[in-house]
Amino acid sequence: MTILFPKRLLLPAIGLLLAVVAACGGSSPTATSSPPPVVVRPSPTPIATATPEPSTPTRLLELLATMPASLKGDGIWFGDSARTLDLAQIEKVNTLDELLVLGAEAMPYLEAVGKIAQPARSLVRGYGNLEWEQVFGFGPFAADSGIGTGETTQSSPTLTYFEGTLDGQDIAAKLVELGYSRETHKGVEYYSILGDFEADPQALPGTIAGSSMNRVALLTGALLAAPSTEMLTGVLDAISDDAETLAEDPAFFSLARSLGDPLSAVLMTKEGALLRRGQPPRNLFEFPRPDDWQPLHDWEAVAFGLREEAGRRSLRMSLFYPEPLDANADGEEITQRMGDYRSTVLQPDSGRRIFAESCADLSWAHRPDDAGSVLIITCLLVDQPPVLWHFLVDNKDLAFLLA
């Protein structure tokens, strides 16, 4: 029997859970001050051969082909909500009202999708604005899979492309009602309001969306939203094969292949992974580098991917090196660093060893590449890791990758 909860009771609970999930996946970064459990550091298992590559294009590679190469420096987030829910044997909903009908069953739903990065959630500000669907005609639950330049509400403005269940006529009508004008780019229609990156905090859509909905294109079964004309038309050119895409970039292509078929992923340049607004964040700037760390070779880009195989979840981290031998040379060093790594963000005074607590096993592999080499480190996750992987990435809690 399905229990129907009144909106006035369920919405605050959903809002609270979403806030926690967005922060660190169910465990608060300012949790109790009790001492961390004693854990045994997993011994890294070196693998001198490459991991198998997917024989067919994955969803990540397909969506990476919609992103122009010009977005490489912004960092790319990917999430597959539909597949995540299917693996959890949870039926997907498309609107907030459908979620509310689930009653108490809404909580497992939110927990499942909260464990992956979701560009559509970033666009809708972490589900925080309950007016979004009424104003724009779609919401984050409509997305089946998506890709974009932002993962959390801290990443603003964002570019978002997602495929899912959309009523294009309703969305178009609402955009026109809001004051959007119709524009075209190489015969493709899109909707425009305000100037590039401009937000009007006193009026819609700026009140709700900032500048991330300044340009909107409605494609077949998909929606593209961007803060500027150049960003939107760049994606339209990539989709129509009129521009080089990130699927053609040697580093990002190699990294995407190395992740296999992830539920969720992020791909970043070294600068994107370790800097924020051009400067290292305080937690990295003040990080005390252990004396026994050996220097790393020059890596160019990094990818993280959440995977599920045979019912077991794993986090895979891959590094792309422009030199063919460097991936193999750094495998042992980085894996050892991860085993000992103490978070700089999650209870930094507690000395918590994030990967030691999160990984039942750490292994590494390397693969020579036409353009260099790739180092692949796989963490077989325990059932309840202390923090979600995308919390670490989004908060630059990656000091183990410092040179």
N, C-alpha and C positions, 0 to 999 in steps of 0.2 A: 504494500500500500504506500503510495506517495504522500508525504506530508507537505501541505502547502503552508509556507511561512508568510505572514504579512510583510510587505516591503519595509515598513517602518521598523520591524525587528531584525530582518535579515540584512538590510543594507549596511547598518553600522558594523555588523559582524564581518561582512565581506570586506568592507573598507579596511578594518583592522587587520584581517588576514592578508590582504593585498599589500599593505604597508610592510608587514613582516616579510612576506615572500619576496617583495621587491628588494628589500635590504639584504637578506642573506638566506632566504629559503627556509624559514621556519625557526631559525635560531638567531636571537638578537645579538648584534655585535657588542652590545654592552650587557652581556648576560651576567649571571651571578658571579661573585668573586671567589667561589669555591675553587680549590686548586684543580688544575686539569688532570685527567687520568694519566697514569703512568702507561706509556705506550712503548712498544718495541719497534725500533726503526726497521722498516722493510728493507731487505737487502736487494739492491738493483740487480736485475738479471740481464747481462749483456746478450744481445742477439746480433750476430755479425752479418745477417742477411736482411734484405728488404722485406717489409710486410706486403702481403698481397694487395694489389690495387683492384678497385671495382672494375668489372668487365664491361659494364654499361654506364652511361651517364647518370650520376646521382642527382638528387634534387638540388643539392648545394651547387654542383657544377652548372646545372640548367639555369638556376637563378643568378649565378655569378656572371653568366653570359648576358644578363640584362644591365649590368653595371658598367659604365664607361671607365676606361683606364684612368681617367682624370680624378676619380674618387679614391685612388689607392691610398693617398695620404690621410684620408678621413677615417679609414678603418671600416670594415664591413661586418655587420652582424646578420646572422641567418637563424631562422627557427622554423620547424615543421610541426605546427600544433596538431594537425589532423593525424599524422603518423604517431605522434607522442600519445595522443588520447586512444588511438586504436590499439597500441601496444598495452596500454593500461586497461583496455576493455571498458572504456568510458565513451558513451555516445556524445559526439560533438554537438554543441549548441551554437547558434548564430547571432543571438541577441541577448541583451541583458534580461529581458522579460523571460526568455526561455531558460536562462540560468536560474532565475528566481523560482520558477516552477519546480526546479529540482529540490527545493527545500534544503534539508540537511545534507543531501547528496551533492550540493554545490561545493562544499568544502573540499572533498577529494578531487573534484574537477579543478578547482583553483590551485590546489597543491601540485597537481600533475603538470599543468601548464606553467606554473611558477618556477619550475625547475629548468626551463629552457629560456633562452633569449628570444624575445618576440618583437620584431620591429614595429608591428602594428600596435603593440602595447606602448611602445615608446612614443609613437605618434599621438596616441590618445592619453598621454600623460599617466601611464600606469593604471588605467581604468578609473582614475580619480574623479573625472568629471562625468556625472550621471546624466548630464544634458546632451552629451555628444551625439548620441544616436538620433535624438529629436532634432538637433540643429543640422547635422550633416547627412543623415540618412544611412549611416553605417557606424559600426563600432569595432572594437578589437576582436570580439568573438567571431566576426565574419571571416577572419583570416584562416585559411588552411595552411599556407606556408608563405613566408615573406623574407625579404632581404632589405637592408638599408644601412644608414650611417649612424644610427643611434640605438643604444640598448636600454637606457634608463632615462628618467626625467632629467638627470643631470646633463645628458647629451642633447643640447638644444642649440640651434634648430636642427632638425633631422630631415633626411630624405628617406622616403619609405615606398617600397613597391611590394604589394602582396596580392595573392590570388585567393579567391574564396567565394562565398555566397553574397552577391551584391545585386541590388536593384538599381541599375544604372539610370533609369528614367527618374526614379524618386530622388537619387542623389543629385542628378543634374538640375532638377526642378528646385531643390533646396539651395543649391549653389547660386542659381540665378536670382532666387528670392533674397539671398544675402547680399547681392550686389556684384557678384562675379560677372565678368564679361567673357564672351567666347573669343578665343584666339585660335590660330592654326599654326602648325609647324610642319612644313613639307606635306601638307594635306591632312595632317592629324590634328583633330580638334582638342583643345584643352581649355581650362577655365582659369581666369586670372583675377586677382584682387590685390590692391596695395602695391608698393614697390618691392624690389628685391630685398629680402631679409627684414622688411618693415613690418612691425606689429602695432596694432592700435589697441592699447589696453582698455580703452573706454567703449569699444564696440566690437561686435562680432565681425569676423571670426577670431580676431586677436585676443579677445578675452579668454577664449577657451583654448585656442591652438597656437598662440604665439604667432610666429611667422611660418610654421611648418606646413600650413595649408594654403599658402599664397598662390601656389600653382597646383592644379589638379587635372590629371588626365584619366579618363575612364576608358579602359581597354577591354578586350573580350575576357570577361571573367576576372578582371584585375583592376586595381586602382593604384595610381602613382601620385604621390604628393611630395612637393618640394618647396623650399623657401625662396627659390629664385628661378628665373626663366632659364638661365644657363644650365642649372642642375637638372631641371626637368627635361629640357630639349636634349641634353646629353644622354639621358636614359632612352628617350625616344629614338635617338640616332643609333644607340647600341642595339636596341631591339630590332631595328630595321637594317642592321648590318652596315650602317653608314659611319660607324666609329669603332675604334679598337676597344675591346672589352677586357674586364679583369680575368675572364676565362682564357684570354690570350696572353696575359702577363705571365712570364716564366715562373716567377716566384709564387704568385698567388695560385696559379694553376697547379704547380707541384704540391703546394701545401694543401689545397682542397682535395687532391687525389689521395694524399697521405692520410687524411682523416677518414677515408672510407665513405660510409653513408651515414653521416651524423644526424642526430635529432636537432642539434643546435650547434652553432659554431661562430667564431669570430676570427677574422684575418686582419693583421695589422703590420705596418712597417715597424722597424725598431723604434723610430721616433714616436709613432703613434702609441706603442705599447708602454714606453717609459717616460714620455713627456705629457704634460697637460698644459695647453695654451703656450707651448714653446718652452716651458720650464719644468724641471722635475718637481713633482709634488713633494711636500714636506717629508712624507714617510719614506720616500726614496732618497731625497737629498740628505737626510740625517741618518741614513742606514749605516750602522757600523760594519764594514766589510770584514768578515772573519779572516784571520791571518793565514789560515791553511787553504784558502781558496786559490786555485790556479787561474791564470788569465784565460778568458775565452777567446776563441777565434772570432773573426768579424762575421756575424750573422746579419742578414738583411731584413727578414720578415718572420713573423711568428703566427701560428694558428692554434686555436684551442677548439676541441670538438667533443661534445657529449655523445656517446655511442651506446647502443644496446644490442647485444648479441646473446642468443640463447638465454634470455631472461636476466643477464648480468650487465650492469652498466659500468662503463669505463670512461675516464677522461683521457683524451689523447692530446698531447702538446707536440707540435712539429715546428722545427726551425729550418729556415732555408738559408744556405750558405752559398755565396758565389763561387767558392773554391771546391773542387770535387772531393778532397780528402778531409775537410774540416769537420764535417758532421760526425764522422767516426772518431775524430780526435777529441771531440767535446762530450761524447756520450756519457762516459763514466763520471766526468766532473759535474755536469749539470744534474744527473740523476742523484749523485751524492749530495749535492747542494739541496735539492728538493727534499730528500729524506730528512735532512737536519733543519729545514727552513722554519723559522719562527715568524709568524705573521707580523707585519708592520701596521696592520689596520685592525684586525679582529683581536680585541683584548691584548694590545701590544705589550703590556706590562706582565702578562701572565706567562709568557714564554711558550705559548701553544705552538706545537709543530703541526702545521696544517696538513701536510701531505702524509706525515707519519700517522696521523689520526684518520685520514680520509682514505688511504690506499691500503688495500689488503696485499697488494703486490705492485712493485715498480719494475718495469722492464724497458729496455731501449733497443732501437734498431737504427740502421742507417742505410741510405740508398744513394748511390751516385746518380746524378741527374744530367741531362744534356746541358743545362745552364749552370750546374754547380753540384750541390748535394743537399740531402734532407736528413735531419736527425728527428727520430720519432720516439717519444717517450709516452708509455701507456701506464696509467694508474687504474688498476682494477678497484673500483669504489666499494667501500663498505656500505651497508644499508643506510646508515644515517651519518653522512659526512658532516663535519661541524659547520660548513659554510658552502654555499653554492659557488660553482666555478666562475660564473659570470660576475659575482660580487667581487672576487679577487681581481679579475681582469678590469672591471669598470673602475675599481678603486686603486688601480696601479699597485696592487700588492704583489709585485713581481720582482722583488729585489734579487731573487736567485738568478735572474738573467743579466744582471749588471756585469760589465766587463771586469 
